[in-house]
Amino acid sequence: MIKKKIILTFDYELYLGKDSGTIEKCMIEPTNKILEIFQKYDAKGLFFVDATFLIVLKKDYYDGYVKIKNQILDILKRGSDIGLHIHPHWIDSYMIDVNRWSFKSYENFRIHNLPKEKILSIITSSYEELNLICKEFSGDYKIDSFRAGGWCIQPFKFIKEDLKNIGIKYDFSVLPGMKKDNLPKHYYDYKNVSSKKSHWIFEDNVTQENENGSFVEIPTSIVTMNIFDVFKLKKQINGQKTIGDGKGADDSSGNIIGKLKKLKPFIKYTFSSDYMTLNMFRTNINNLNNDFLVYVAHPKNFSNESFKCLEYLCKTADTYNWRSSKI
């Protein structure tokens, strides 16, 4: 494999569907294993913490909040970085059992569906809750990276000032060449974004470069697979068991099965170890032309194969220390 520089990013969250799963199985246990792999290979990652959930967790299950807080502090102590992740529809959640939640609706899944004053409130309160934890690690620690829930950051101008005011500079929400439109829950359009650039500066529109902009976009790397390989992968992952014990809002094995229904000759998806095998993962890396890649994964979706994929990356690639060497 050609030596590639890779930023390892993780969305640190529960499942967002009918069954959230438990924090132990979806967050704490898989993340501890990820950190063990990091320690073995001196690798570092960037963990986007679902901070809106922290507010709910603190209110509903304080013992669980303490566990998550301690793991976030452990992530920082081990040299990895923390970014802000927001799933605003946690405001529509309700607790169904100790350490388990469900959602009344998905109307507020996309932050833009909220009134302007509510958007400000969600962004500010989520940031402040996560910042409160990070300040326990270091008084001068700054959260400056963001990933929108569901990748839904457009139109950016509606949330630009709110993110700028809390100190966000780097965004990781763009998926080059991909589009999704099933409002009110999901919307993004990155269809015309090239996958060749590792990053760019922007201001009002995440897909348009502006050298005088205040923000830097670092898009997630996208893998293209032919339909035959996807069928093969579907068959291989059928027996995989994830550590996470919940179900997502779109519970279709990382959307692979859902995409199969469209029967397109080629399918795009994020460069990830979610619902993946090591052999296919190796093939995907070799097919990615860029020498600078952004990997994204979810601890809740990790299986034994996922850990093998991550270990392979840490062993063979040049994993980027985002906290100490930002673009």
C-alpha positions as CSV (number, residue, x, y, z in Angstrom):
1,M,0.0,0.0,0.0
2,I,1.2,3.5,-0.9
3,K,1.9,5.5,2.3
4,K,-1.1,7.8,2.8
5,K,-1.7,10.5,5.4
6,I,-5.0,9.9,7.1
7,I,-7.1,11.8,9.6
8,L,-9.0,9.2,11.7
9,T,-12.3,10.7,12.7
10,F,-15.1,9.1,14.8
11,D,-18.7,10.2,15.4
12,Y,-19.1,9.5,19.1
13,E,-22.8,8.9,19.6
14,L,-25.7,6.5,20.3
15,Y,-28.0,5.1,17.6
16,L,-30.5,7.7,16.5
17,G,-33.5,5.5,15.7
18,K,-36.1,3.4,17.6
19,D,-33.5,1.9,19.9
20,S,-30.6,4.2,21.0
21,G,-28.6,1.3,22.4
22,T,-26.7,1.8,25.7
23,I,-23.7,4.0,26.3
24,E,-21.7,1.1,27.5
25,K,-22.0,-0.9,24.3
26,C,-22.3,1.9,21.8
27,M,-19.7,4.3,23.1
28,I,-17.6,3.3,26.1
29,E,-16.6,-0.3,25.2
30,P,-15.8,0.2,21.5
31,T,-14.0,3.5,22.1
32,N,-11.8,1.8,24.8
33,K,-10.8,-0.8,22.2
34,I,-10.1,2.0,19.6
35,L,-7.9,3.8,22.2
36,E,-6.0,0.6,22.9
37,I,-5.2,0.2,19.2
38,F,-4.1,3.9,19.1
39,Q,-1.7,3.3,22.1
40,K,-0.2,0.2,20.4
41,Y,0.7,2.2,17.2
42,D,1.1,5.7,18.7
43,A,-1.9,6.9,16.6
44,K,-4.3,9.7,17.3
45,G,-7.9,10.5,16.3
46,L,-10.5,13.2,16.2
47,F,-13.7,12.3,18.1
48,F,-16.8,14.3,17.2
49,V,-18.9,14.1,20.4
50,D,-22.7,14.3,20.1
51,A,-22.9,17.2,22.5
52,T,-26.7,17.7,22.4
53,F,-26.9,14.2,23.8
54,L,-24.7,15.2,26.7
55,I,-27.3,17.7,27.8
56,V,-30.0,14.9,27.8
57,L,-27.7,12.4,29.4
58,K,-26.8,14.8,32.2
59,K,-30.5,15.4,32.9
60,D,-31.8,11.8,32.5
61,Y,-28.9,9.6,33.6
62,Y,-26.2,11.4,35.6
63,D,-24.2,8.3,36.3
64,G,-23.9,7.7,32.6
65,Y,-23.0,11.3,32.0
66,V,-20.0,10.9,34.4
67,K,-18.9,7.8,32.5
68,I,-19.0,9.6,29.2
69,K,-17.3,12.6,30.7
70,N,-14.4,10.5,32.0
71,Q,-14.0,8.8,28.6
72,I,-13.8,12.2,26.9
73,L,-11.2,13.2,29.3
74,D,-9.3,10.0,28.7
75,I,-9.4,10.6,24.9
76,L,-7.8,14.0,25.5
77,K,-5.2,12.7,28.0
78,R,-4.1,10.1,25.4
79,G,-3.5,12.9,22.8
80,S,-6.5,12.6,20.6
81,D,-8.8,15.6,19.8
82,I,-12.4,16.4,20.5
83,G,-14.8,18.1,17.9
84,L,-18.3,19.3,18.2
85,H,-21.1,17.2,16.7
86,I,-24.8,18.1,17.0
87,H,-27.9,16.0,16.5
88,P,-30.6,18.5,17.4
89,H,-33.5,16.0,17.4
90,W,-32.3,15.0,20.9
91,I,-34.7,17.7,22.0
92,D,-37.5,15.3,20.9
93,S,-36.1,12.3,22.8
94,Y,-37.6,10.5,25.8
95,M,-36.1,7.9,28.1
96,I,-37.7,4.5,27.7
97,D,-35.4,2.6,30.3
98,V,-32.3,3.3,32.2
99,N,-29.6,4.2,29.7
100,R,-32.0,3.9,26.7
101,W,-33.8,6.6,24.7
102,S,-36.2,6.8,21.7
103,F,-37.5,9.8,19.6
104,K,-40.9,11.3,19.2
105,S,-40.2,12.5,15.7
106,Y,-37.4,13.3,13.3
107,E,-38.7,16.7,12.3
108,N,-35.7,18.4,14.0
109,F,-33.1,15.9,12.8
110,R,-31.8,18.7,10.5
111,I,-30.8,21.7,12.5
112,H,-32.1,24.1,9.8
113,N,-35.7,22.9,10.5
114,L,-35.5,24.8,13.8
115,P,-36.4,28.5,14.3
116,K,-33.4,30.8,14.2
117,E,-33.4,31.5,17.9
118,K,-33.6,27.7,18.7
119,I,-30.7,27.0,16.3
120,L,-28.5,29.5,18.3
121,S,-29.7,27.9,21.6
122,I,-28.9,24.3,20.4
123,I,-25.4,25.2,19.1
124,T,-24.5,27.4,22.1
125,S,-25.7,25.0,24.8
126,S,-24.2,21.9,23.1
127,Y,-20.9,23.6,22.7
128,E,-20.9,24.9,26.3
129,E,-21.7,21.4,27.7
130,L,-18.8,19.8,25.8
131,N,-16.5,22.7,26.5
132,L,-17.2,22.4,30.2
133,I,-15.8,18.8,30.1
134,C,-12.8,19.7,27.9
135,K,-11.9,22.6,30.3
136,E,-11.4,20.0,33.0
137,F,-8.6,18.6,30.9
138,S,-7.0,22.0,30.2
139,G,-8.2,25.5,31.0
140,D,-7.0,26.8,27.6
141,Y,-8.3,23.9,25.5
142,K,-10.2,25.1,22.4
143,I,-12.8,23.1,20.4
144,D,-12.4,24.4,16.9
145,S,-13.7,21.4,14.7
146,F,-17.3,20.6,13.7
147,R,-19.3,18.0,11.9
148,A,-23.0,18.5,11.3
149,G,-25.4,15.8,12.4
150,G,-26.4,13.7,9.3
151,W,-23.8,15.8,7.3
152,C,-26.6,18.4,7.0
153,I,-24.8,21.7,7.1
154,Q,-26.4,23.4,4.1
155,P,-27.3,26.3,3.8
156,F,-24.2,27.2,5.8
157,K,-24.9,30.9,6.0
158,F,-27.8,30.3,8.4
159,I,-25.5,28.8,11.1
160,K,-22.2,30.6,10.1
161,E,-22.3,33.3,12.8
162,D,-23.3,30.9,15.5
163,L,-20.4,28.6,14.7
164,K,-17.9,31.5,14.4
165,N,-19.0,32.9,17.7
166,I,-18.1,29.7,19.6
167,G,-14.7,29.5,17.8
168,I,-15.3,26.8,15.1
169,K,-12.8,27.1,12.3
170,Y,-12.7,23.6,10.7
171,D,-15.6,21.7,9.2
172,F,-15.7,18.0,8.4
173,S,-19.3,17.8,7.0
174,V,-18.8,17.5,3.2
175,L,-19.1,14.3,1.2
176,P,-17.8,15.0,-2.3
177,G,-20.0,13.8,-5.1
178,M,-22.9,12.8,-2.8
179,K,-26.4,14.1,-2.5
180,K,-29.3,13.2,-0.2
181,D,-32.8,14.8,-0.1
182,N,-35.4,13.2,2.1
183,L,-36.7,16.3,3.9
184,P,-37.5,17.1,6.6
185,K,-35.0,14.7,8.0
186,H,-32.1,14.8,5.6
187,Y,-30.7,17.2,3.0
188,Y,-27.3,17.8,1.6
189,D,-26.0,18.4,-1.9
190,Y,-22.3,17.9,-2.5
191,K,-22.8,16.4,-6.0
192,N,-20.5,19.0,-7.7
193,V,-17.8,18.9,-5.1
194,S,-14.5,17.4,-6.4
195,S,-12.9,14.6,-4.4
196,K,-9.4,15.7,-5.5
197,K,-8.9,18.6,-3.0
198,S,-7.9,17.7,0.6
199,H,-9.3,21.0,1.9
200,W,-10.3,24.6,1.0
201,I,-11.2,27.9,2.7
202,F,-14.8,29.1,2.5
203,E,-17.1,31.7,4.1
204,D,-20.9,31.4,3.3
205,N,-21.0,28.2,1.3
206,V,-19.2,25.0,2.2
207,T,-18.9,24.0,-1.4
208,Q,-17.4,27.3,-2.7
209,E,-13.8,28.3,-2.2
210,N,-13.2,31.8,-0.8
211,E,-9.6,32.6,0.0
212,N,-10.7,35.3,2.4
213,G,-13.1,33.0,4.3
214,S,-13.1,32.3,8.0
215,F,-13.5,28.5,7.8
216,V,-11.6,25.5,6.4
217,E,-13.5,22.6,4.9
218,I,-11.9,19.1,5.2
219,P,-14.1,16.7,3.3
220,T,-14.5,13.0,4.1
221,S,-12.9,10.7,1.6
222,I,-15.4,8.8,-0.6
223,V,-15.0,5.3,-2.0
224,T,-16.7,4.1,-5.2
225,M,-17.5,0.4,-5.5
226,N,-19.1,-1.5,-8.3
227,I,-22.3,-3.3,-7.7
228,F,-20.8,-6.7,-7.8
229,D,-18.3,-5.9,-5.0
230,V,-21.2,-4.4,-3.0
231,F,-23.2,-7.6,-3.4
232,K,-20.1,-9.6,-2.3
233,L,-19.6,-7.3,0.7
234,K,-23.3,-7.6,1.7
235,K,-22.9,-11.4,1.8
236,Q,-19.7,-11.2,3.8
237,I,-21.0,-8.8,6.5
238,N,-24.3,-10.6,7.1
239,G,-22.7,-12.6,9.9
240,Q,-20.9,-9.6,11.5
241,K,-22.0,-8.6,14.9
242,T,-21.4,-5.0,16.0
243,I,-20.7,-4.1,19.6
244,G,-23.4,-1.5,19.6
245,D,-26.8,-2.7,20.8
246,G,-29.2,-0.3,19.2
247,K,-30.8,0.4,15.8
248,G,-30.3,3.5,13.6
249,A,-32.9,5.7,12.0
250,D,-32.0,4.1,8.7
251,D,-31.1,0.7,9.8
252,S,-29.7,-0.7,6.6
253,S,-26.2,-1.8,7.4
254,G,-24.5,1.5,6.9
255,N,-26.9,2.3,4.0
256,I,-25.2,-0.4,1.8
257,I,-28.4,-2.5,1.6
258,G,-30.5,0.6,1.0
259,K,-28.2,1.7,-1.8
260,L,-28.4,-1.7,-3.3
261,K,-32.1,-1.2,-4.0
262,K,-31.2,1.5,-6.5
263,L,-29.1,-1.0,-8.4
264,K,-26.7,1.6,-9.8
265,P,-23.5,0.2,-11.4
266,F,-21.4,2.2,-9.0
267,I,-22.1,3.2,-5.4
268,K,-20.4,5.9,-3.4
269,Y,-20.0,5.8,0.4
270,T,-17.8,7.2,3.0
271,F,-14.3,5.8,3.6
272,S,-15.0,3.8,6.7
273,S,-14.6,0.5,8.5
274,D,-18.3,0.5,9.4
275,Y,-19.9,-2.7,8.0
276,M,-16.7,-3.6,6.2
277,T,-14.3,-6.5,5.8
278,L,-10.5,-6.2,6.0
279,N,-10.0,-7.5,2.4
280,M,-12.5,-5.0,0.9
281,F,-11.1,-2.2,3.1
282,R,-7.6,-2.8,1.7
283,T,-8.9,-2.7,-1.8
284,N,-10.7,0.5,-1.2
285,I,-7.6,2.2,0.2
286,N,-5.6,1.2,-2.8
287,N,-8.3,2.6,-5.1
288,L,-8.3,6.0,-3.4
289,N,-6.0,8.2,-5.5
290,N,-5.5,11.0,-2.9
291,D,-2.5,10.8,-0.6
292,F,-4.4,12.7,2.1
293,L,-7.5,10.9,3.3
294,V,-10.2,11.5,5.9
295,Y,-11.6,8.3,7.4
296,V,-14.9,8.3,9.4
297,A,-16.3,5.6,11.6
298,H,-18.8,5.2,14.5
299,P,-17.7,3.2,17.6
300,K,-21.2,1.9,17.9
301,N,-20.9,0.2,14.5
302,F,-17.6,-1.5,15.2
303,S,-17.3,-5.3,14.7
304,N,-14.3,-7.5,14.9
305,E,-13.6,-6.8,11.3
306,S,-13.8,-3.0,11.9
307,F,-11.1,-3.2,14.6
308,K,-8.9,-5.2,12.1
309,C,-9.4,-2.4,9.5
310,L,-8.5,0.3,12.0
311,E,-5.4,-1.6,13.2
312,Y,-4.4,-2.1,9.5
313,L,-4.6,1.7,9.0
314,C,-2.7,2.5,12.1
315,K,0.0,0.0,11.2
316,T,0.5,0.9,7.5
317,A,-0.6,4.5,7.0
318,D,0.7,7.8,8.3
319,T,-2.1,8.7,10.8
320,Y,-2.4,12.4,11.2
321,N,-2.2,14.0,14.7
322,W,-5.0,16.5,14.3
323,R,-4.6,18.1,17.7
324,S,-1.0,19.0,17.3
325,S,-0.8,19.6,13.5
326,K,-3.9,21.3,12.1
327,I,-4.1,22.4,8.5
